[in-house]
Amino acid sequence: MLVHSWSDVDEATCEVRSRWKGRPTIGIVLGTGLGALAEEIVAEATIPYSDLPHFPHSTVETHKGQLVCGRFAGHQVVAMEGRFHLYEGYTSAQVTFPIRVMKELGCDILVVSNAAGGMNPLHAKGDIVVIDDHINLMGVNPLIGRNDDRLGPRFTDMIEPYDRGLQDLALRIALEENVVAHRGVYVGVTGPNLETRAEYRFLRAIGADVVGMSTVPEVLVAVHAGLRVLGFSIVTDLCLPDALEPVKIDEILAVARTAEGKLRTIVRRVLEELSREI
């Protein structure tokens, strides 16, 4: 089995190009915290996932399920308005397929965001974590299988999955904007259940600051494809084992909406500064 089929990636890429002539340099996964960013993109094409060959369909209610193609912050961008998760029943190859297409369209930077549970006692609800590294406890890896060298190398070096220069830029901008942001480690789990007290203790003990159910597969494929990655988590609930409270999804979404404007400002300014460097 191939990691991904080159012909499938090419087929989906050709379909996007038949509807949009842009050449994006930035790919964005509009996860929790960046969803409203779609409204700021000067859209030149909006393509439902159902119109794209080999794309899964998003089953999460808050995810629209379409590619938004256009201009934002001085760049041509392609943005996923809605991502896919392992807990929806998709394979890791299906979850990450759009990242392959972004690469073939011309992207060299990927921006990802997520909602996460905070396990670091120094973090508060609504804080932003600039992801420095991750731990994969999902039990799967989208790079398993026969490798196609056209997509990336057989053995991918993960010494710096999240670009340090982009992290530094994001943290500097957060400081200038008076936004509370931390550098931290994200641990990916499959979900959809939340963790037990014992699991939170374990995850914190192995070095994680935040925990979530996405991002890691996409970043593995992005690094395999040679993309620079900038990742963010919004701390939407506190997962301190000795002070746990029942999680209410409405409250998590409310925290994410409150923090969303701050994260959009950081991402916009990061891309604006990058556009001046080109």
N, C-alpha and C positions, 0 to 999 in steps of 0.2 A: 504493500500500500504506500502511495506517495504521501509525503507530508501534506501537500496540496497539489492538485492537478494543475500543471501549467496551462493546459488548454482551457480549463474552467476559469482560471484567473483572467486569461486573455479574452475569453468570450464576454465575461462581465465588464471588463475594461472597455472593450470595443462598444458595448451597449451604452456605457456612460458617455463615451466620446461621440457617439452618434447623436446624443441629445445636448451635449455641451462641449464647446470647442476650447474651453479654458485649459491651462496647464498649471495645476495647483502645486504649490511648494509646501503647504501646510495641511496636514490631516488632523481633524479634531473629532474626538469621540465625546458627544454631548451627553455625558452621564450626569448624575445628580450634581448640581452645583453649576452646571454650564448649560442647562437646557434652554434657558431664555436667550442664550447667545445667538441662537438661530435667528432671532428677530433683528439682530444687528448686522447680520450678513446681508450684503446687497446681492440677493439671489438672482442668478442668471438661469438656473435650472433647478427644479425640485423633482426628484425621482423616487417614487415609492419602491421599497424593497421588493414588493411583489412583481415589479416590472423588470427586475434585474435577475438574470440567470444565476442560479446556484446560491443566491442570498437566502438566508433563513427569514422567517417572519417574526417580528418582535411580539411577544405575548404579554409583556408588562404594561399595565394600563397607562402609566405615565410616560411611556415611550411611543412616539408617533410612528416610527418605522419608515424613515425616508432619508435619502441623501440630499443635502442642501449644498449646491455648488455655486460659488460666486466670489465676491471680494469682501475682505474684512481686514482692517488695520494695515492696509498697504500691501496685502498679499492676495493672490488667488488661493482659495481654500476649498476643500471638500470636507463636509461635516456629516457625521452620522447622528441623526436626530433619533436616538434610540439605539441601544446596544443589545447584545445577546448574552445570555448567561447559561452556565452549565445546568443550573437548577431548573431551567425551562425544558431540559431534556435534550439539548443539543450537544454534539460532540465538540471537543476543543477545536477541531479543524473548522467546523461550521461557525463557531463563535468568532474565530479570528479571520475568516475568509475576507471580510471587507478591508482588513489591514493590508492584505496582499494587493487588493485592487487599488487602494490609495497609493501604494508604492509604485505600481505600474503606471498610474496616472501621472506620476512625477513628484510626489511628495518626498521630502527629505527630513521633515520633522513631524512627530506625532504628539499631540496634546491630549491627555486623558484625564478624566475626573471621576470621582465616585463619592458616595456617602459611606461613612465608616464608623464603627464603634471605637470609642477612645479608651485605651487601656493605660495610657500614661497619666498619672495623677496630676501632672503639671499642665495638662490640657483641659480646656473647657468646651462645653457645647458651643458650636458655631465657629470654633477656631479652624484655621486652614493648616493642613500639613502638606508641605512640599516633599514629595516622596523621594527619599535618597536611595532606598534599596527595598527589596521585597523578599518574602519567604513564601515558597510555593507548597501549601499543604492541601492542594486540590486533588492530588492523587492522579492527575493527568498532565500531559505535556503535548502541545500541538505540534512539536517538532519530532515526535516519535513516528517512525516509518521510513520508507526508502526516500532518501534525500534527492531533490532535484537541484543541481548546482545553479540553475538559472534563478532560483528563488532565494538562495543563500547557502552558506557553508554547512557542511555536515556537523561540525562541532562548533557551536556558537559560544564565544567568550562572554560571560556575564559579569565581568569585573566591574563594569559601570553601566548597568542597564538604564539608569536615569542620568541624563547628561548633566555633569557637574556645573558646567558653565551656565546652562539654562536654569538650574536650581539657584545658583548664586544671583542671577539676574532677577528671578522671581522674588527671592527673599529681600533683595535690595529695594525693589519696587514696593513690596508689602510694607517695608519700613517707611518709605517715603509717603505712602498712602495712609499710614497709621492703622494698618490692618494687622491683627495678631496672626502670625504665621510661624510655624516650626518646621524644622527638618526632621523627618522621621522614617521609620521602617513600617511598611504595609505587609500584612500577612493575608494571603488569599485562601479562603475556604470555600467549599462547594455550596453550603446552604441547602435548602432555603431556611432551615431552622437557625435560630440564634444559638449561641454557645452556652454551655453550662458554666457554673462557677469554677469548677475544676479546670475546664478548658481555657477559660480566661486566665487563670493563674499560670497554666502551662504556656500559653501564647506570650504572655508578658515575660515569663522566665526565659524564653528562648530569644528575646530581643525585639519583639514587635511592639510598636506604639499604637497602631490602629489595625482593625480587622474588617474585612469586607469580602464580597462574593463575586468580584469581577477583576478586571484590570490585568492580573498576572498573565493570563493566556495571550492577551493582545500585546503586552509588552514583550513577551518571549518572541512572538512572530515579528514584531517591529524591529527588535534587535537583530534577529536572524536576517531580516531584509535590509539591514544597514541604516535604519532610521534613527535619528536622535529623538529621545523621548523626554517629555516634561510631564510629570504626573502630580495630581493634587487629590487629597482627601479632605472632605468636610466632616469634622467630628459632629455627628448628629445625635449621638447618645453616649452616655458614660458607662463603661463596662468594668467597673471596679468591683471585684468579687465580694467584698464585705459590705458593699453599699448598693447592691443591685436593686432596681425597681422594674416592674413589668414594663415592657416596651410597647409604646403605642405608635403605630405607623403614622397616624395623622400628626403627632408631635414631631416625629423624625422629619417628615416632609416640611413642616412649618419651620424647623431649624434650618433645613437646607435652603428654603426660599429666602430666609433672612440673610444667610451667608452668601447667597448666589451673587448679589450685586458686587460684593467685595471681590469674589473670585473672578468675575467677568472683568472688573477693572484691572486686576493683575494680568490676566491673559491678554487683554487688549494692549496694555502698555508693553508687555514683553514682545508682542508681535510688532508693535510700532517701532520699538528700538531695533529689532532685528531687521526691519525693512530699511532702516537708515544705514545699516551696515552693508547692505547688498550693493 
